[in-house]
Each structure stands twice: as C-alpha cells, then as structure tokens.
C-alpha cells in the first residue's frame, strides 16, 4: 500500500497558467507541466531567498522533499527553455493558505517584508 502524499501548503494561486516561446502557436508546441507546489518551491527558494529548511517548514513538508520538488521544477523549466516547450502550471497535492496583509497575490503595506503567521484557508 502506497503512503498518501502530504498536501503542500501553497500561498496563492498563480495569475498565469501558461508560458510559451514567442511567435509559435500553442497548438504546435510540446508542453511541460509545472505543478503549483513546484512553483511555490521556486518562489520560496529563488524569489524569497529562504533556506531549504525554512521553505520546507512553510510548505509543511520535509527538507529532502522540498529539495526534490525544487530540483524537479528547475529541470522542467530548463528543459522547456532549451527545447522551446510551453510551460503549463497546474495541479499538485496542495492546500491553499493565506498570510495576513496579502490580497489577491499582491503585497500590501509592509515595505516588501512578509509577516509570519500562516493561516489555513
């Protein structure tokens, strides 16, 4: 019997669901799928600059699992860029969360610093 996957905590729904090379219709492209938990791992590690331990705690997973998710996300993006594939953002074992002070995916009112205090939605 396979152990069920732990739902990863994800901060916000992505505002864009596809990225593709310019000038090529989407129907003619192969696509790679980037899950929402992979996108969240990229955000925490590469945009927020968090250490893997801290980012894993925010997502509610172990550090090794966070590392695997992040490596898979980077591999998918690199492959899409190298071979001209579209990137679709969808799915994943996630649970949406919100942070006080954030509204519809935009930071408001704290000079770029994120407050602590995750709450389940």
C-alpha positions as CSV (number, residue, x, y, z in Angstrom):
1,X,0.0,0.0,0.0
2,X,1.4,3.4,-1.0
3,X,1.6,6.1,1.5
4,X,-0.7,9.1,0.7
5,X,1.1,12.3,-0.3
6,X,1.1,15.1,2.2
7,X,-0.7,18.2,0.9
8,X,1.8,21.0,0.4
9,X,0.9,24.5,1.7
10,X,0.8,27.0,-1.2
11,X,0.4,30.7,-0.7
12,X,-1.5,31.9,-3.7
13,X,-3.0,30.8,-7.0
14,X,-0.8,31.7,-10.0
15,X,-2.1,34.6,-12.1
16,X,-0.7,33.0,-15.3
17,X,-1.2,29.3,-16.3
18,X,0.9,29.2,-19.5
19,X,4.3,30.4,-20.7
20,X,5.4,29.7,-24.2
21,X,8.0,30.8,-26.7
22,X,7.1,33.9,-28.7
23,X,5.9,33.5,-32.3
24,X,4.9,29.9,-32.1
25,X,1.2,28.9,-31.7
26,X,0.5,26.9,-28.6
27,X,-1.1,24.1,-30.6
28,X,2.3,23.5,-32.3
29,X,4.3,23.2,-29.1
30,X,5.1,20.4,-26.7
31,X,4.5,21.3,-23.1
32,X,6.0,20.6,-19.7
33,X,3.7,20.7,-16.7
34,X,4.9,22.6,-13.6
35,X,2.8,21.8,-10.6
36,X,1.7,24.5,-8.2
37,X,3.8,23.1,-5.4
38,X,6.8,23.3,-7.7
39,X,6.0,26.9,-8.4
40,X,5.7,27.6,-4.7
41,X,9.1,26.0,-4.1
42,X,10.7,28.2,-6.8
43,X,9.1,31.3,-5.2
44,X,10.3,30.5,-1.7
45,X,13.8,29.5,-2.7
46,X,14.6,31.8,-5.6
47,X,12.4,34.8,-5.1
48,X,12.1,35.0,-1.3
49,X,15.7,33.6,-0.8
50,X,14.7,31.3,2.0
51,X,16.9,28.4,3.1
52,X,15.5,24.9,2.2
53,X,14.7,24.2,5.9
54,X,12.7,27.4,6.3
55,X,10.9,27.0,3.0
56,X,10.1,23.4,3.7
57,X,8.5,24.4,7.1
58,X,6.4,27.0,5.3
59,X,5.2,24.3,2.9
60,X,4.6,21.8,5.6
61,X,7.0,19.2,4.2
62,X,10.5,17.8,4.9
63,X,13.6,19.4,3.7
64,X,14.6,16.5,1.4
65,X,11.1,16.6,-0.1
66,X,11.4,20.3,-0.7
67,X,14.8,19.7,-2.4
68,X,13.3,17.1,-4.7
69,X,10.3,19.4,-5.6
70,X,12.7,22.3,-6.3
71,X,15.0,20.2,-8.4
72,X,12.1,18.8,-10.5
73,X,10.8,22.4,-11.0
74,X,14.1,23.7,-12.2
75,X,14.6,20.7,-14.5
76,X,11.1,21.3,-16.1
77,X,11.8,24.9,-16.7
78,X,15.3,24.4,-18.1
79,X,14.0,21.7,-20.4
80,X,11.2,24.0,-21.7
81,X,13.7,26.8,-22.3
82,X,16.3,24.6,-24.0
83,X,13.9,22.8,-26.3
84,X,11.3,25.5,-26.9
85,X,8.4,23.9,-25.0
86,X,5.4,25.6,-23.4
87,X,5.1,25.5,-19.6
88,X,1.6,24.7,-18.1
89,X,1.1,25.5,-14.4
90,X,-1.5,23.2,-12.9
91,X,-2.2,20.6,-10.2
92,X,-0.2,19.1,-7.4
93,X,-1.0,17.9,-3.9
94,X,-1.7,21.4,-2.4
95,X,-3.7,23.2,0.3
96,X,-4.1,26.9,-0.2
97,X,-3.1,29.2,2.6
98,X,-3.1,32.9,3.1
99,X,-1.0,35.3,5.1
100,X,-2.3,38.4,6.9
101,X,-1.8,41.6,4.8
102,X,-1.8,40.0,1.4
103,X,-4.7,40.5,-1.0
104,X,-5.2,38.8,-4.4
105,X,-1.5,37.9,-4.8
106,X,-0.1,41.3,-4.1
107,X,2.0,42.6,-1.2
108,X,0.4,45.5,0.5
109,X,1.7,47.7,3.2
110,X,4.8,46.2,4.7
111,X,7.6,47.5,2.6
112,X,8.4,44.2,0.9
113,X,8.8,42.1,4.0
114,X,6.4,39.2,4.6
115,X,4.9,38.8,8.0
116,X,4.8,35.5,9.8
117,X,1.6,33.8,10.8
118,X,0.2,31.4,8.1
119,X,-3.4,30.6,8.3
120,X,-5.3,27.8,6.6
121,X,-8.0,28.7,4.1
